[in-house]
Amino acid sequence: MTKKFKLTDLDCANCAAKMENAIKKLDGVHDASVSFMTQRLTVDADDERFEEIMDQIEKTCRKVEPDCRILRK
């Protein structure tokens, strides 16, 4: 399943790249993209565990950029 999310308070392109690399290493994530310019996160992950994986992604993002939030609607 692929979903797109809006990011808030992502302050630099370097942090976006670090987040993207860390997210791609998570179990169950097939692909991920973090765009600093559009403030968007695109995630392709296992359907059955998607919410659990998103929780892990949020924790990972906070380690890199503590102020950044993922708007999960």
mmCIF file as Biopython writes it, N, C-alpha, C and O atoms, coordinates in Angstrom:
data_model
#
loop_
_atom_site.group_PDB
_atom_site.id
_atom_site.type_symbol
_atom_site.label_atom_id
_atom_site.label_alt_id
_atom_site.label_comp_id
_atom_site.label_asym_id
_atom_site.label_entity_id
_atom_site.label_seq_id
_atom_site.pdbx_PDB_ins_code
_atom_site.Cartn_x
_atom_site.Cartn_y
_atom_site.Cartn_z
_atom_site.occupancy
_atom_site.B_iso_or_equiv
_atom_site.auth_seq_id
_atom_site.auth_asym_id
_atom_site.pdbx_PDB_model_num
ATOM 1   N N  . MET A ? 1  ? 0.838  -1.170 0.000  1.0 0.0 1  A 1 
ATOM 2   C CA . MET A ? 1  ? 0.000  0.000  0.000  1.0 0.0 1  A 1 
ATOM 3   C C  . MET A ? 1  ? 0.891  1.244  0.000  1.0 0.0 1  A 1 
ATOM 4   O O  . MET A ? 1  ? 1.834  1.342  0.785  1.0 0.0 1  A 1 
ATOM 5   N N  . THR A ? 2  ? 0.587  2.172  -0.872 1.0 0.0 2  A 1 
ATOM 6   C CA . THR A ? 2  ? 1.328  3.431  -0.947 1.0 0.0 2  A 1 
ATOM 7   C C  . THR A ? 2  ? 0.418  4.568  -0.500 1.0 0.0 2  A 1 
ATOM 8   O O  . THR A ? 2  ? -0.713 4.703  -0.965 1.0 0.0 2  A 1 
ATOM 9   N N  . LYS A ? 3  ? 0.941  5.379  0.412  1.0 0.0 3  A 1 
ATOM 10  C CA . LYS A ? 3  ? 0.185  6.535  0.901  1.0 0.0 3  A 1 
ATOM 11  C C  . LYS A ? 3  ? 1.097  7.744  0.975  1.0 0.0 3  A 1 
ATOM 12  O O  . LYS A ? 3  ? 2.311  7.625  1.140  1.0 0.0 3  A 1 
ATOM 13  N N  . LYS A ? 4  ? 0.477  8.920  0.849  1.0 0.0 4  A 1 
ATOM 14  C CA . LYS A ? 4  ? 1.207  10.187 0.952  1.0 0.0 4  A 1 
ATOM 15  C C  . LYS A ? 4  ? 0.716  10.946 2.180  1.0 0.0 4  A 1 
ATOM 16  O O  . LYS A ? 4  ? -0.470 10.936 2.507  1.0 0.0 4  A 1 
ATOM 17  N N  . PHE A ? 5  ? 1.661  11.603 2.848  1.0 0.0 5  A 1 
ATOM 18  C CA . PHE A ? 5  ? 1.350  12.353 4.055  1.0 0.0 5  A 1 
ATOM 19  C C  . PHE A ? 5  ? 2.004  13.725 3.998  1.0 0.0 5  A 1 
ATOM 20  O O  . PHE A ? 5  ? 3.093  13.882 3.445  1.0 0.0 5  A 1 
ATOM 21  N N  . LYS A ? 6  ? 1.337  14.709 4.568  1.0 0.0 6  A 1 
ATOM 22  C CA . LYS A ? 6  ? 1.882  16.063 4.672  1.0 0.0 6  A 1 
ATOM 23  C C  . LYS A ? 6  ? 2.768  16.114 5.911  1.0 0.0 6  A 1 
ATOM 24  O O  . LYS A ? 6  ? 2.432  15.542 6.948  1.0 0.0 6  A 1 
ATOM 25  N N  . LEU A ? 7  ? 3.895  16.799 5.798  1.0 0.0 7  A 1 
ATOM 26  C CA . LEU A ? 7  ? 4.805  16.997 6.921  1.0 0.0 7  A 1 
ATOM 27  C C  . LEU A ? 7  ? 4.738  18.459 7.364  1.0 0.0 7  A 1 
ATOM 28  O O  . LEU A ? 7  ? 4.517  19.353 6.548  1.0 0.0 7  A 1 
ATOM 29  N N  . THR A ? 8  ? 4.929  18.689 8.649  1.0 0.0 8  A 1 
ATOM 30  C CA . THR A ? 8  ? 5.014  20.053 9.147  1.0 0.0 8  A 1 
ATOM 31  C C  . THR A ? 8  ? 6.324  20.224 9.902  1.0 0.0 8  A 1 
ATOM 32  O O  . THR A ? 8  ? 6.811  19.293 10.542 1.0 0.0 8  A 1 
ATOM 33  N N  . ASP A ? 9  ? 6.882  21.414 9.820  1.0 0.0 9  A 1 
ATOM 34  C CA . ASP A ? 9  ? 8.110  21.788 10.546 1.0 0.0 9  A 1 
ATOM 35  C C  . ASP A ? 9  ? 9.337  20.963 10.168 1.0 0.0 9  A 1 
ATOM 36  O O  . ASP A ? 9  ? 10.195 20.701 11.011 1.0 0.0 9  A 1 
ATOM 37  N N  . LEU A ? 10 ? 9.422  20.554 8.907  1.0 0.0 10 A 1 
ATOM 38  C CA . LEU A ? 10 ? 10.638 19.924 8.394  1.0 0.0 10 A 1 
ATOM 39  C C  . LEU A ? 10 ? 11.540 21.064 7.948  1.0 0.0 10 A 1 
ATOM 40  O O  . LEU A ? 10 ? 11.221 21.772 6.993  1.0 0.0 10 A 1 
ATOM 41  N N  . ASP A ? 11 ? 12.671 21.246 8.637  1.0 0.0 11 A 1 
ATOM 42  C CA . ASP A ? 11 ? 13.458 22.467 8.488  1.0 0.0 11 A 1 
ATOM 43  C C  . ASP A ? 11 ? 14.607 22.431 7.487  1.0 0.0 11 A 1 
ATOM 44  O O  . ASP A ? 11 ? 15.066 23.487 7.052  1.0 0.0 11 A 1 
ATOM 45  N N  . CYS A ? 12 ? 15.082 21.245 7.111  1.0 0.0 12 A 1 
ATOM 46  C CA . CYS A ? 12 ? 16.214 21.253 6.173  1.0 0.0 12 A 1 
ATOM 47  C C  . CYS A ? 12 ? 16.220 20.020 5.276  1.0 0.0 12 A 1 
ATOM 48  O O  . CYS A ? 12 ? 15.700 18.965 5.640  1.0 0.0 12 A 1 
ATOM 49  N N  . ALA A ? 13 ? 16.809 20.171 4.116  1.0 0.0 13 A 1 
ATOM 50  C CA . ALA A ? 13 ? 16.869 19.096 3.131  1.0 0.0 13 A 1 
ATOM 51  C C  . ALA A ? 13 ? 17.735 17.939 3.633  1.0 0.0 13 A 1 
ATOM 52  O O  . ALA A ? 13 ? 17.456 16.779 3.330  1.0 0.0 13 A 1 
ATOM 53  N N  . ASN A ? 14 ? 18.770 18.246 4.390  1.0 0.0 14 A 1 
ATOM 54  C CA . ASN A ? 14 ? 19.636 17.207 4.932  1.0 0.0 14 A 1 
ATOM 55  C C  . ASN A ? 14 ? 18.859 16.303 5.894  1.0 0.0 14 A 1 
ATOM 56  O O  . ASN A ? 14 ? 19.026 15.083 5.879  1.0 0.0 14 A 1 
ATOM 57  N N  . CYS A ? 15 ? 18.016 16.903 6.724  1.0 0.0 15 A 1 
ATOM 58  C CA . CYS A ? 15 ? 17.187 16.124 7.653  1.0 0.0 15 A 1 
ATOM 59  C C  . CYS A ? 15 ? 16.210 15.246 6.875  1.0 0.0 15 A 1 
ATOM 60  O O  . CYS A ? 15 ? 15.969 14.100 7.253  1.0 0.0 15 A 1 
ATOM 61  N N  . ALA A ? 16 ? 15.651 15.774 5.799  1.0 0.0 16 A 1 
ATOM 62  C CA . ALA A ? 16 ? 14.725 15.003 4.964  1.0 0.0 16 A 1 
ATOM 63  C C  . ALA A ? 16 ? 15.431 13.769 4.396  1.0 0.0 16 A 1 
ATOM 64  O O  . ALA A ? 16 ? 14.860 12.678 4.374  1.0 0.0 16 A 1 
ATOM 65  N N  . ALA A ? 17 ? 16.662 13.944 3.941  1.0 0.0 17 A 1 
ATOM 66  C CA . ALA A ? 17 ? 17.430 12.823 3.384  1.0 0.0 17 A 1 
ATOM 67  C C  . ALA A ? 17 ? 17.731 11.785 4.460  1.0 0.0 17 A 1 
ATOM 68  O O  . ALA A ? 17 ? 17.645 10.584 4.204  1.0 0.0 17 A 1 
ATOM 69  N N  . LYS A ? 18 ? 18.084 12.238 5.661  1.0 0.0 18 A 1 
ATOM 70  C CA . LYS A ? 18 ? 18.359 11.312 6.766  1.0 0.0 18 A 1 
ATOM 71  C C  . LYS A ? 18 ? 17.103 10.522 7.134  1.0 0.0 18 A 1 
ATOM 72  O O  . LYS A ? 18 ? 17.164 9.318  7.380  1.0 0.0 18 A 1 
ATOM 73  N N  . MET A ? 19 ? 15.962 11.220 7.168  1.0 0.0 19 A 1 
ATOM 74  C CA . MET A ? 19 ? 14.695 10.550 7.483  1.0 0.0 19 A 1 
ATOM 75  C C  . MET A ? 19 ? 14.379 9.489  6.439  1.0 0.0 19 A 1 
ATOM 76  O O  . MET A ? 19 ? 14.015 8.361  6.772  1.0 0.0 19 A 1 
ATOM 77  N N  . GLU A ? 20 ? 14.522 9.862  5.174  1.0 0.0 20 A 1 
ATOM 78  C CA . GLU A ? 20 ? 14.217 8.937  4.084  1.0 0.0 20 A 1 
ATOM 79  C C  . GLU A ? 20 ? 15.060 7.673  4.196  1.0 0.0 20 A 1 
ATOM 80  O O  . GLU A ? 20 ? 14.540 6.564  4.076  1.0 0.0 20 A 1 
ATOM 81  N N  . ASN A ? 21 ? 16.360 7.838  4.426  1.0 0.0 21 A 1 
ATOM 82  C CA . ASN A ? 21 ? 17.247 6.679  4.539  1.0 0.0 21 A 1 
ATOM 83  C C  . ASN A ? 21 ? 16.873 5.796  5.724  1.0 0.0 21 A 1 
ATOM 84  O O  . ASN A ? 21 ? 16.890 4.570  5.614  1.0 0.0 21 A 1 
ATOM 85  N N  . ALA A ? 22 ? 16.533 6.414  6.858  1.0 0.0 22 A 1 
ATOM 86  C CA . ALA A ? 22 ? 16.167 5.650  8.055  1.0 0.0 22 A 1 
ATOM 87  C C  . ALA A ? 22 ? 14.848 4.905  7.852  1.0 0.0 22 A 1 
ATOM 88  O O  . ALA A ? 22 ? 14.710 3.756  8.272  1.0 0.0 22 A 1 
ATOM 89  N N  . ILE A ? 23 ? 13.882 5.558  7.208  1.0 0.0 23 A 1 
ATOM 90  C CA . ILE A ? 23 ? 12.572 4.936  6.974  1.0 0.0 23 A 1 
ATOM 91  C C  . ILE A ? 23 ? 12.710 3.730  6.051  1.0 0.0 23 A 1 
ATOM 92  O O  . ILE A ? 23 ? 12.070 2.701  6.269  1.0 0.0 23 A 1 
ATOM 93  N N  . LYS A ? 24 ? 13.539 3.853  5.026  1.0 0.0 24 A 1 
ATOM 94  C CA . LYS A ? 24 ? 13.724 2.754  4.072  1.0 0.0 24 A 1 
ATOM 95  C C  . LYS A ? 24 ? 14.288 1.498  4.739  1.0 0.0 24 A 1 
ATOM 96  O O  . LYS A ? 24 ? 14.096 0.390  4.238  1.0 0.0 24 A 1 
ATOM 97  N N  . LYS A ? 25 ? 14.983 1.666  5.869  1.0 0.0 25 A 1 
ATOM 98  C CA . LYS A ? 25 ? 15.590 0.529  6.570  1.0 0.0 25 A 1 
ATOM 99  C C  . LYS A ? 25 ? 14.617 -0.186 7.506  1.0 0.0 25 A 1 
ATOM 100 O O  . LYS A ? 25 ? 14.927 -1.266 8.007  1.0 0.0 25 A 1 
ATOM 101 N N  . LEU A ? 26 ? 13.438 0.407  7.747  1.0 0.0 26 A 1 
ATOM 102 C CA . LEU A ? 26 ? 12.470 -0.203 8.656  1.0 0.0 26 A 1 
ATOM 103 C C  . LEU A ? 26 ? 11.864 -1.458 8.051  1.0 0.0 26 A 1 
ATOM 104 O O  . LEU A ? 26 ? 11.633 -1.532 6.844  1.0 0.0 26 A 1 
ATOM 105 N N  . ASP A ? 27 ? 11.610 -2.441 8.901  1.0 0.0 27 A 1 
ATOM 106 C CA . ASP A ? 27 ? 11.003 -3.701 8.481  1.0 0.0 27 A 1 
ATOM 107 C C  . ASP A ? 27 ? 9.582  -3.451 7.979  1.0 0.0 27 A 1 
ATOM 108 O O  . ASP A ? 27 ? 8.786  -2.798 8.655  1.0 0.0 27 A 1 
ATOM 109 N N  . GLY A ? 28 ? 9.271  -3.964 6.808  1.0 0.0 28 A 1 
ATOM 110 C CA . GLY A ? 28 ? 7.939  -3.810 6.237  1.0 0.0 28 A 1 
ATOM 111 C C  . GLY A ? 28 ? 7.806  -2.663 5.258  1.0 0.0 28 A 1 
ATOM 112 O O  . GLY A ? 28 ? 6.797  -2.557 4.562  1.0 0.0 28 A 1 
ATOM 113 N N  . VAL A ? 29 ? 8.821  -1.794 5.194  1.0 0.0 29 A 1 
ATOM 114 C CA . VAL A ? 29 ? 8.791  -0.657 4.263  1.0 0.0 29 A 1 
ATOM 115 C C  . VAL A ? 29 ? 9.423  -1.099 2.948  1.0 0.0 29 A 1 
ATOM 116 O O  . VAL A ? 29 ? 10.570 -1.546 2.924  1.0 0.0 29 A 1 
ATOM 117 N N  . HIS A ? 30 ? 8.673  -0.973 1.856  1.0 0.0 30 A 1 
ATOM 118 C CA . HIS A ? 30 ? 9.192  -1.343 0.543  1.0 0.0 30 A 1 
ATOM 119 C C  . HIS A ? 30 ? 9.945  -0.170 -0.091 1.0 0.0 30 A 1 
ATOM 120 O O  . HIS A ? 30 ? 10.991 -0.353 -0.714 1.0 0.0 30 A 1 
ATOM 121 N N  . ASP A ? 31 ? 9.397  1.032  0.079  1.0 0.0 31 A 1 
ATOM 122 C CA . ASP A ? 31 ? 10.036 2.233  -0.459 1.0 0.0 31 A 1 
ATOM 123 C C  . ASP A ? 31 ? 9.493  3.438  0.292  1.0 0.0 31 A 1 
ATOM 124 O O  . ASP A ? 31 ? 8.388  3.406  0.833  1.0 0.0 31 A 1 
ATOM 125 N N  . ALA A ? 32 ? 10.293 4.504  0.316  1.0 0.0 32 A 1 
ATOM 126 C CA . ALA A ? 32 ? 9.865  5.737  0.980  1.0 0.0 32 A 1 
ATOM 127 C C  . ALA A ? 32 ? 10.550 6.920  0.313  1.0 0.0 32 A 1 
ATOM 128 O O  . ALA A ? 32 ? 11.653 6.806  -0.220 1.0 0.0 32 A 1 
ATOM 129 N N  . SER A ? 33 ? 9.871  8.053  0.357  1.0 0.0 33 A 1 
ATOM 130 C CA . SER A ? 33 ? 10.405 9.275  -0.201 1.0 0.0 33 A 1 
ATOM 131 C C  . SER A ? 33 ? 10.000 10.438 0.704  1.0 0.0 33 A 1 
ATOM 132 O O  . SER A ? 33 ? 8.829  10.580 1.056  1.0 0.0 33 A 1 
ATOM 133 N N  . VAL A ? 34 ? 10.974 11.266 1.076  1.0 0.0 34 A 1 
ATOM 134 C CA . VAL A ? 34 ? 10.703 12.465 1.871  1.0 0.0 34 A 1 
ATOM 135 C C  . VAL A ? 34 ? 11.140 13.656 1.037  1.0 0.0 34 A 1 
ATOM 136 O O  . VAL A ? 34 ? 12.313 13.776 0.686  1.0 0.0 34 A 1 
ATOM 137 N N  . SER A ? 35 ? 10.197 14.537 0.719  1.0 0.0 35 A 1 
ATOM 138 C CA . SER A ? 35 ? 10.502 15.718 -0.081 1.0 0.0 35 A 1 
ATOM 139 C C  . SER A ? 35 ? 10.503 16.957 0.793  1.0 0.0 35 A 1 
ATOM 140 O O  . SER A ? 35 ? 9.475  17.333 1.358  1.0 0.0 35 A 1 
ATOM 141 N N  . PHE A ? 36 ? 11.660 17.587 0.901  1.0 0.0 36 A 1 
ATOM 142 C CA . PHE A ? 36 ? 11.764 18.833 1.665  1.0 0.0 36 A 1 
ATOM 143 C C  . PHE A ? 36 ? 11.001 19.953 0.966  1.0 0.0 36 A 1 
ATOM 144 O O  . PHE A ? 36 ? 10.329 20.754 1.616  1.0 0.0 36 A 1 
ATOM 145 N N  . MET A ? 37 ? 11.106 20.006 -0.353 1.0 0.0 37 A 1 
ATOM 146 C CA . MET A ? 37 ? 10.471 21.094 -1.114 1.0 0.0 37 A 1 
ATOM 147 C C  . MET A ? 37 ? 8.946  21.089 -0.972 1.0 0.0 37 A 1 
ATOM 148 O O  . MET A ? 37 ? 8.338  22.144 -0.793 1.0 0.0 37 A 1 
ATOM 149 N N  . THR A ? 38 ? 8.333  19.918 -1.051 1.0 0.0 38 A 1 
ATOM 150 C CA . THR A ? 38 ? 6.869  19.846 -0.980 1.0 0.0 38 A 1 
ATOM 151 C C  . THR A ? 38 ? 6.369  19.493 0.413  1.0 0.0 38 A 1 
ATOM 152 O O  . THR A ? 38 ? 5.163  19.476 0.656  1.0 0.0 38 A 1 
ATOM 153 N N  . GLN A ? 39 ? 7.303  19.206 1.340  1.0 0.0 39 A 1 
ATOM 154 C CA . GLN A ? 39 ? 6.942  18.820 2.714  1.0 0.0 39 A 1 
ATOM 155 C C  . GLN A ? 39 ? 6.011  17.599 2.707  1.0 0.0 39 A 1 
ATOM 156 O O  . GLN A ? 39 ? 4.992  17.576 3.397  1.0 0.0 39 A 1 
ATOM 157 N N  . ARG A ? 40 ? 6.383  16.584 1.909  1.0 0.0 40 A 1 
ATOM 158 C CA . ARG A ? 40 ? 5.561  15.373 1.778  1.0 0.0 40 A 1 
ATOM 159 C C  . ARG A ? 40 ? 6.386  14.114 2.046  1.0 0.0 40 A 1 
ATOM 160 O O  . ARG A ? 40 ? 7.582  14.044 1.761  1.0 0.0 40 A 1 
ATOM 161 N N  . LEU A ? 41 ? 5.695  13.132 2.604  1.0 0.0 41 A 1 
ATOM 162 C CA . LEU A ? 41 ? 6.256  11.810 2.829  1.0 0.0 41 A 1 
ATOM 163 C C  . LEU A ? 41 ? 5.420  10.821 2.031  1.0 0.0 41 A 1 
ATOM 164 O O  . LEU A ? 41 ? 4.196  10.796 2.158  1.0 0.0 41 A 1 
ATOM 165 N N  . THR A ? 42 ? 6.070  10.009 1.212  1.0 0.0 42 A 1 
ATOM 166 C CA . THR A ? 42 ? 5.393  8.943  0.474  1.0 0.0 42 A 1 
ATOM 167 C C  . THR A ? 42 ? 5.952  7.622  0.985  1.0 0.0 42 A 1 
ATOM 168 O O  . THR A ? 42 ? 7.165  7.416  1.012  1.0 0.0 42 A 1 
ATOM 169 N N  . VAL A ? 43 ? 5.048  6.728  1.392  1.0 0.0 43 A 1 
ATOM 170 C CA . VAL A ? 43 ? 5.456  5.447  1.974  1.0 0.0 43 A 1 
ATOM 171 C C  . VAL A ? 43 ? 4.772  4.298  1.249  1.0 0.0 43 A 1 
ATOM 172 O O  . VAL A ? 43 ? 3.560  4.320  1.035  1.0 0.0 43 A 1 
ATOM 173 N N  . ASP A ? 44 ? 5.553  3.303  0.875  1.0 0.0 44 A 1 
ATOM 174 C CA . ASP A ? 44 ? 5.027  2.054  0.333  1.0 0.0 44 A 1 
ATOM 175 C C  . ASP A ? 44 ? 5.413  0.968  1.333  1.0 0.0 44 A 1 
ATOM 176 O O  . ASP A ? 44 ? 6.591  0.648  1.496  1.0 0.0 44 A 1 
ATOM 177 N N  . ALA A ? 45 ? 4.391  0.400  2.007  1.0 0.0 45 A 1 
ATOM 178 C CA . ALA A ? 45 ? 4.658  -0.574 3.068  1.0 0.0 45 A 1 
ATOM 179 C C  . ALA A ? 45 ? 3.612  -1.678 3.063  1.0 0.0 45 A 1 
ATOM 180 O O  . ALA A ? 45 ? 2.613  -1.609 2.347  1.0 0.0 45 A 1 
ATOM 181 N N  . ASP A ? 46 ? 3.866  -2.709 3.885  1.0 0.0 46 A 1 
ATOM 182 C CA . ASP A ? 46 ? 2.941  -3.843 4.008  1.0 0.0 46 A 1 
ATOM 183 C C  . ASP A ? 46 ? 1.558  -3.366 4.425  1.0 0.0 46 A 1 
ATOM 184 O O  . ASP A ? 46 ? 1.421  -2.582 5.364  1.0 0.0 46 A 1 
ATOM 185 N N  . ASP A ? 47 ? 0.532  -3.844 3.724  1.0 0.0 47 A 1 
ATOM 186 C CA . ASP A ? 47 ? -0.855 -3.466 4.021  1.0 0.0 47 A 1 
ATOM 187 C C  . ASP A ? 47 ? -1.282 -3.878 5.427  1.0 0.0 47 A 1 
ATOM 188 O O  . ASP A ? 47 ? -1.893 -3.091 6.150  1.0 0.0 47 A 1 
ATOM 189 N N  . GLU A ? 48 ? -0.959 -5.110 5.814  1.0 0.0 48 A 1 
ATOM 190 C CA . GLU A ? 48 ? -1.434 -5.664 7.079  1.0 0.0 48 A 1 
ATOM 191 C C  . GLU A ? 48 ? -0.885 -4.918 8.293  1.0 0.0 48 A 1 
ATOM 192 O O  . GLU A ? 48 ? -1.550 -4.846 9.327  1.0 0.0 48 A 1 
ATOM 193 N N  . ARG A ? 49 ? 0.302  -4.372 8.179  1.0 0.0 49 A 1 
ATOM 194 C CA . ARG A ? 49 ? 0.964  -3.730 9.317  1.0 0.0 49 A 1 
ATOM 195 C C  . ARG A ? 49 ? 1.141  -2.223 9.115  1.0 0.0 49 A 1 
ATOM 196 O O  . ARG A ? 49 ? 1.986  -1.610 9.768  1.0 0.0 49 A 1 
ATOM 197 N N  . PHE A ? 50 ? 0.363  -1.627 8.230  1.0 0.0 50 A 1 
ATOM 198 C CA . PHE A ? 50 ? 0.630  -0.247 7.840  1.0 0.0 50 A 1 
ATOM 199 C C  . PHE A ? 50 ? 0.600  0.729  9.020  1.0 0.0 50 A 1 
ATOM 200 O O  . PHE A ? 50 ? 1.492  1.569  9.137  1.0 0.0 50 A 1 
ATOM 201 N N  . GLU A ? 51 ? -0.389 0.637  9.881  1.0 0.0 51 A 1 
ATOM 202 C CA . GLU A ? 51 ? -0.479 1.564  11.017 1.0 0.0 51 A 1 
ATOM 203 C C  . GLU A ? 51 ? 0.684  1.380  11.987 1.0 0.0 51 A 1 
ATOM 204 O O  . GLU A ? 51 ? 1.222  2.353  12.514 1.0 0.0 51 A 1 
ATOM 205 N N  . GLU A ? 52 ? 1.069  0.126  12.219 1.0 0.0 52 A 1 
ATOM 206 C CA . GLU A ? 52 ? 2.219  -0.172 13.087 1.0 0.0 52 A 1 
ATOM 207 C C  . GLU A ? 52 ? 3.506  0.404  12.485 1.0 0.0 52 A 1 
ATOM 208 O O  . GLU A ? 52 ? 4.332  0.976  13.196 1.0 0.0 52 A 1 
ATOM 209 N N  . ILE A ? 53 ? 3.661  0.248  11.185 1.0 0.0 53 A 1 
ATOM 210 C CA . ILE A ? 53 ? 4.836  0.779  10.496 1.0 0.0 53 A 1 
ATOM 211 C C  . ILE A ? 53 ? 4.846  2.303  10.568 1.0 0.0 53 A 1 
ATOM 212 O O  . ILE A ? 53 ? 5.903  2.904  10.766 1.0 0.0 53 A 1 
ATOM 213 N N  . MET A ? 54 ? 3.684  2.935  10.411 1.0 0.0 54 A 1 
ATOM 214 C CA . MET A ? 54 ? 3.610  4.398  10.507 1.0 0.0 54 A 1 
ATOM 215 C C  . MET A ? 54 ? 4.011  4.891  11.898 1.0 0.0 54 A 1 
ATOM 216 O O  . MET A ? 54 ? 4.628  5.949  12.022 1.0 0.0 54 A 1 
ATOM 217 N N  . ASP A ? 55 ? 3.672  4.142  12.937 1.0 0.0 55 A 1 
ATOM 218 C CA . ASP A ? 55 ? 4.099  4.502  14.294 1.0 0.0 55 A 1 
ATOM 219 C C  . ASP A ? 55 ? 5.622  4.474  14.386 1.0 0.0 55 A 1 
ATOM 220 O O  . ASP A ? 55 ? 6.222  5.361  14.993 1.0 0.0 55 A 1 
ATOM 221 N N  . GLN A ? 56 ? 6.249  3.464  13.791 1.0 0.0 56 A 1 
ATOM 222 C CA . GLN A ? 56 ? 7.709  3.367  13.779 1.0 0.0 56 A 1 
ATOM 223 C C  . GLN A ? 56 ? 8.317  4.518  12.979 1.0 0.0 56 A 1 
ATOM 224 O O  . GLN A ? 56 ? 9.347  5.070  13.365 1.0 0.0 56 A 1 
ATOM 225 N N  . ILE A ? 57 ? 7.682  4.877  11.870 1.0 0.0 57 A 1 
ATOM 226 C CA . ILE A ? 57 ? 8.170  5.975  11.040 1.0 0.0 57 A 1 
ATOM 227 C C  . ILE A ? 57 ? 8.122  7.283  11.817 1.0 0.0 57 A 1 
ATOM 228 O O  . ILE A ? 57 ? 9.055  8.083  11.734 1.0 0.0 57 A 1 
ATOM 229 N N  . GLU A ? 58 ? 7.054  7.513  12.569 1.0 0.0 58 A 1 
ATOM 230 C CA . GLU A ? 58 ? 6.952  8.739  13.366 1.0 0.0 58 A 1 
ATOM 231 C C  . GLU A ? 58 ? 8.082  8.818  14.393 1.0 0.0 58 A 1 
ATOM 232 O O  . GLU A ? 58 ? 8.689  9.875  14.564 1.0 0.0 58 A 1 
ATOM 233 N N  . LYS A ? 59 ? 8.365  7.714  15.074 1.0 0.0 59 A 1 
ATOM 234 C CA . LYS A ? 59 ? 9.454  7.691  16.055 1.0 0.0 59 A 1 
ATOM 235 C C  . LYS A ? 59 ? 10.791 7.973  15.383 1.0 0.0 59 A 1 
ATOM 236 O O  . LYS A ? 59 ? 11.616 8.718  15.912 1.0 0.0 59 A 1 
ATOM 237 N N  . THR A ? 60 ? 11.001 7.376  14.218 1.0 0.0 60 A 1 
ATOM 238 C CA . THR A ? 60 ? 12.240 7.575  13.468 1.0 0.0 60 A 1 
ATOM 239 C C  . THR A ? 60 ? 12.401 9.036  13.060 1.0 0.0 60 A 1 
ATOM 240 O O  . THR A ? 60 ? 13.489 9.600  13.172 1.0 0.0 60 A 1 
ATOM 241 N N  . CYS A ? 61 ? 11.324 9.641  12.589 1.0 0.0 61 A 1 
ATOM 242 C CA . CYS A ? 61 ? 11.378 11.035 12.158 1.0 0.0 61 A 1 
ATOM 243 C C  . CYS A ? 61 ? 11.676 11.971 13.323 1.0 0.0 61 A 1 
ATOM 244 O O  . CYS A ? 61 ? 12.417 12.943 13.168 1.0 0.0 61 A 1 
ATOM 245 N N  . ARG A ? 62 ? 11.103 11.683 14.487 1.0 0.0 62 A 1 
ATOM 246 C CA . ARG A ? 62 ? 11.345 12.530 15.662 1.0 0.0 62 A 1 
ATOM 247 C C  . ARG A ? 62 ? 12.796 12.479 16.116 1.0 0.0 62 A 1 
ATOM 248 O O  . ARG A ? 62 ? 13.315 13.459 16.651 1.0 0.0 62 A 1 
ATOM 249 N N  . LYS A ? 63 ? 13.456 11.338 15.906 1.0 0.0 63 A 1 
ATOM 250 C CA . LYS A ? 63 ? 14.874 11.229 16.273 1.0 0.0 63 A 1 
ATOM 251 C C  . LYS A ? 63 ? 15.725 12.151 15.412 1.0 0.0 63 A 1 
ATOM 252 O O  . LYS A ? 63 ? 16.694 12.739 15.892 1.0 0.0 63 A 1 
ATOM 253 N N  . VAL A ? 64 ? 15.364 12.275 14.141 1.0 0.0 64 A 1 
ATOM 254 C CA . VAL A ? 64 ? 16.128 13.109 13.206 1.0 0.0 64 A 1 
ATOM 255 C C  . VAL A ? 64 ? 15.737 14.575 13.345 1.0 0.0 64 A 1 
ATOM 256 O O  . VAL A ? 64 ? 16.601 15.448 13.418 1.0 0.0 64 A 1 
ATOM 257 N N  . GLU A ? 65 ? 14.451 14.841 13.380 1.0 0.0 65 A 1 
ATOM 258 C CA . GLU A ? 65 ? 13.911 16.215 13.418 1.0 0.0 65 A 1 
ATOM 259 C C  . GLU A ? 65 ? 12.795 16.245 14.474 1.0 0.0 65 A 1 
ATOM 260 O O  . GLU A ? 65 ? 11.637 15.981 14.151 1.0 0.0 65 A 1 
ATOM 261 N N  . PRO A ? 66 ? 13.135 16.566 15.741 1.0 0.0 66 A 1 
ATOM 262 C CA . PRO A ? 66 ? 12.155 16.492 16.831 1.0 0.0 66 A 1 
ATOM 263 C C  . PRO A ? 66 ? 10.885 17.309 16.634 1.0 0.0 66 A 1 
ATOM 264 O O  . PRO A ? 66 ? 9.838  16.941 17.167 1.0 0.0 66 A 1 
ATOM 265 N N  . ASP A ? 67 ? 10.946 18.404 15.886 1.0 0.0 67 A 1 
ATOM 266 C CA . ASP A ? 67 ? 9.772  19.260 15.686 1.0 0.0 67 A 1 
ATOM 267 C C  . ASP A ? 67 ? 8.869  18.801 14.548 1.0 0.0 67 A 1 
ATOM 268 O O  . ASP A ? 67 ? 7.724  19.242 14.454 1.0 0.0 67 A 1 
ATOM 269 N N  . CYS A ? 68 ? 9.364  17.929 13.692 1.0 0.0 68 A 1 
ATOM 270 C CA . CYS A ? 68 ? 8.610  17.500 12.507 1.0 0.0 68 A 1 
ATOM 271 C C  . CYS A ? 68 ? 7.454  16.590 12.895 1.0 0.0 68 A 1 
ATOM 272 O O  . CYS A ? 68 ? 7.601  15.698 13.731 1.0 0.0 68 A 1 
ATOM 273 N N  . ARG A ? 69 ? 6.314  16.828 12.281 1.0 0.0 69 A 1 
ATOM 274 C CA . ARG A ? 69 ? 5.120  16.015 12.522 1.0 0.0 69 A 1 
ATOM 275 C C  . ARG A ? 69 ? 4.580  15.488 11.198 1.0 0.0 69 A 1 
ATOM 276 O O  . ARG A ? 69 ? 4.651  16.160 10.169 1.0 0.0 69 A 1 
ATOM 277 N N  . ILE A ? 70 ? 4.038  14.273 11.245 1.0 0.0 70 A 1 
ATOM 278 C CA . ILE A ? 70 ? 3.395  13.662 10.080 1.0 0.0 70 A 1 
ATOM 279 C C  . ILE A ? 70 ? 1.898  13.780 10.293 1.0 0.0 70 A 1 
ATOM 280 O O  . ILE A ? 70 ? 1.368  13.281 11.286 1.0 0.0 70 A 1 
ATOM 281 N N  . LEU A ? 71 ? 1.216  14.435 9.370  1.0 0.0 71 A 1 
ATOM 282 C CA . LEU A ? 71 ? -0.233 14.594 9.471  1.0 0.0 71 A 1 
ATOM 283 C C  . LEU A ? 71 ? -0.885 13.355 8.880  1.0 0.0 71 A 1 
ATOM 284 O O  . LEU A ? 71 ? -0.898 13.173 7.663  1.0 0.0 71 A 1 
ATOM 285 N N  . ARG A ? 72 ? -1.429 12.503 9.745  1.0 0.0 72 A 1 
ATOM 286 C CA . ARG A ? 72 ? -1.977 11.211 9.316  1.0 0.0 72 A 1 
ATOM 287 C C  . ARG A ? 72 ? -3.477 11.228 9.099  1.0 0.0 72 A 1 
ATOM 288 O O  . ARG A ? 72 ? -4.079 10.158 9.011  1.0 0.0 72 A 1 
ATOM 289 N N  . LYS A ? 73 ? -4.092 12.350 9.010  1.0 0.0 73 A 1 
ATOM 290 C CA . LYS A ? 73 ? -5.521 12.529 8.730  1.0 0.0 73 A 1 
ATOM 291 C C  . LYS A ? 73 ? -6.378 11.668 9.602  1.0 0.0 73 A 1 
ATOM 292 O O  . LYS A ? 73 ? -7.604 11.702 9.490  1.0 0.0 73 A 1 
#
